[in-house]
Amino acid sequence: MPLPLKIAVAGALGRMGPQMTETIEADPRLDLAARFHRPGSAGEGLVERDEALALADVVIDPPRRQRPPNWQGPARSAAARHWSSARPASTPPN
């Protein structure tokens, strides 16, 4: 593959997008070909997904933060509260 490698960043406005953009721009072997986010998103330098795919050799799409279907948020389940309170304080966590 010819250098520099042309990379498009998906989720450019998300949690990891700016960091990935900076990392790519700092490496002379890489070329930031495009940045895109969800359809209808507005931001400096963003393009539509199809345009980004046409411009890039590689697309980096970071994983989205997903919660398990039974996630209860900050309020933990009764079993988790019981387990953590029953464990001696001197026992290191796994």
WOLINGI-V72207 format. One record per pair of residues at least 12 apart in sequence whose C-alpha atoms are under 6 Angstrom apart, sorted by the first residue. I is the first residue (numbers start at 0). J is the second residue. Records with the same first field share a line. If there is no record, write none. Layout:
I=J ; J
This chain:
2=28
3=28 ; 29 ; 30
4=29 ; 30
5=30 ; 31 ; 32 ; 55 ; 56
6=31 ; 32 ; 55 ; 57 ; 58
7=32 ; 33 ; 34 ; 55 ; 58
8=34 ; 58 ; 59
9=35 ; 36 ; 60
10=36
11=34 ; 35 ; 36
32=55
33=51
35=48
